[in-house]
């Protein structure tokens, strides 16, 4: 009994880890990040499937849970049909091979090269496959495992993409808003604070750039949220990922008409171990004054 329980827990753990890895891979791929480069704890891959199977139930969103139920019901219906299709396919294959063997036998009686015919006959007998002759339980387990991995891959990838799109929009995001305060001239983004007013652009004379200068200039226009100017692009910076060495933050637009192919730029900021940085996290940004 304990051996069966251990085997079941092993299979369950592998399935959960696989689902969590696919979910994290799809989620961070949306932000152009590779999950293998992120310092994610192993246990997080075992917890992520909760989001894949149940979604945001606390927020009143039952669509993910209902999708999981529908796929589970469909799987119980499809499983028996898959086994029947395998059986019919192997029977049809055996029938075709037997027809070819008969043709080769007739041809060999008229042929003066029986050795060639014998080789072809041996090859066709080697290719013969009988579903009932081999280990049926092993074949069934292989089919079930392949089907379950396919379902888990579909669920993890679908939910990862949906959650990434949701979190990239400010009106639906569940990620915390972030305010980063750092010493002057240590980051080529951000504005100088003068009596709670944002003034000039950051001094970039001491910095060098590699890559697209236009992308950096666009970030300069969105490095803070000027709520008093209606013509200023309204964004909220959100914390995507926080590791022991870096902050991953991105500007999330407030507009609801965001294109479907929208991908926010992600800014990676090195953390300081000297207490120079102040990071303020909040569920949402304060309202317009």
Beta strands, then each sheet from edge to edge (+ up, - down):
strand 1: 177-181
strand 2: 193-194
strand 3: 197-198
strand 4: 235-242
strand 5: 246-253
strand 6: 266-270
strand 7: 278-282
sheet 1: 1+ 7-
sheet 2: 2+ 3-
sheet 3: 4+ 5- 6+
end
